[in-house]
């Protein structure tokens, strides 16, 4: 994956919406038109994409697939409450700095032994470069790493809604100018702006400043046709008849009044489970036994269990 | 095309999609790179650059569809089928482009002339439905209506000339058609640029209206307003849970952190205050006089659930019951009528209600809990049980009494408000949604002091 990708091939791959759709499709990510357009515009305007949508619709997967398809390194940063810049951007290598001061102390005597008076010693000291805060002692964290990739990268800032407000403010510099400022060193700019994805589950409303700097992509739950294609591409071993039935079943579940609607990842998991059980078509008992793959709440399962027979029958007709 | 995009952005703003100047620049850049030729591509890419939330995407789609199906963008394939004018007729019309257009021009030509006149008249500035007549007039004037009328009049004056009379008839018909077209056009523009302006005005008005005089048909709108206010508060307070007190060093933790570095304190740790989430107990009077206010207070608090740790709600008129469960299971809108049915509309008895509260929940009050009581304090001359009120006051972090009546009415008749007031940290009149917002904001502030 770390092969050097030339800018030309990248440009060619990202030349049009169609080529993006096709390219993502070739590695198993079925992108809707809006998704492909988002990547196209992001590349053209050099802007990050803020991806929203309920859990499991493929937000993170989009970034992973894009990186894989473009052959760019993926740098992922998982956000959580309390994440700060020393974990996201850079940290000083304290141990090394400490060693350095030790060496310095030892050498100092030798170097300065022949100087006369304090002034001259200070003069000589100024002559040495100040290494203490220099890039050699910098430990890059994900964000800095992404900026320093020579041939570009895909940067995934996952679940940015879980981070604190301060952190959001601190992201702004990176997102708008693709640069970071380290007080002791100066500003580090990206040689090639990375393709940035931010994902959010809408735990909290993101600030306007952040939203303004990003393109916004909302991924809805897919319709039956799209979902069938996704399942076909992710679980190719599954037979078409079963695939149609299970997608129809899931689509009907989404009409129900549930606490957590099953999303694409659940559908794919379910397809894998059914495959594992060597099922060739849905039946009520099978569905009842495997319902816990689709639904993650006790109440939801209880609510659906009553109507499983009915739903299965309808799904089989689909 | 620049103007078109500007107008579109304006229409978006009217539809409540916020477009900042920076985003407008983005939009222009986007259009530069995708062009106008592919409609879906244009729509998708503009949507991605401009709409910043799920609701905005919906509104964007709607706006895009209305905007780009206006006349000037309709396919211009149907070309002119009328046969043109004879020389004699041309002579009769003289130099009158509007008249020529009405008689011989194509619809496209008319539409174009209308668009142009509309742009000159600044139709994108339309805000109120009463302005429709004005803008219609302005557009017609710019298209040359006055000359046309003069022409018709002069043609009518030529008595006995049949050709002239015929021409006048045709022109009058054309004028009628033109009126109709322009009127429809203005209606569409009004939809595009001003539909939400009226709505905004209405909402602003409602926020200041007395809660008890809000009519049933406005409830939906009110719910929306309350939800939005609550959301604003929620986002403000949901953010900061931990607060660093810069300047106060946590010596113990700094020393511990310095261990790996041989005792050199590379990392300093500062003292932090943890901010607790509010615990709120609401007691609402649901008798007739206060029911409306109760409804919106409950809605408000329940919309804030993400920032409130625990919320218990009690409702009473003659006796008191806990309604937290009903409110949790159902939407507040549905739950309120059910609660009213259970206990509502009987004569109020504050003393009795406080007794019930003592049995149910008094033990759970502690110094972290805020008690909000909503009621008019009119107890129908029953024992107000001040002792229980004092107990609540002593146990809770604070007691807030909201009274829908204005202050001069407190203590008149059977109102015990002045006596209850002694045991409240805050007693306020609360008659509009704005009052509600202020009060809830104050409560939050006492928890999230930053």
Interface residues (C-beta under 8 A of the other chain):
Chain A: X17 X33 X34 X37 X38 X40 X41 X44 X45 X47 X49 X50 X52 X81 X82 X92 X94 X95 X98 X164 X165 X204 X205 X211 X212 X215 X216 X217 X218
Chain B: X20 X22 X23 X26 X29 X30 X33 X34 X40 X41 X44 X45 X47 X48 X49 X51 X52 X53 X54 X56 X57 X231 X235 X238 X239 X240 X241 X242 X260 X261 X262 X264 X266 X306
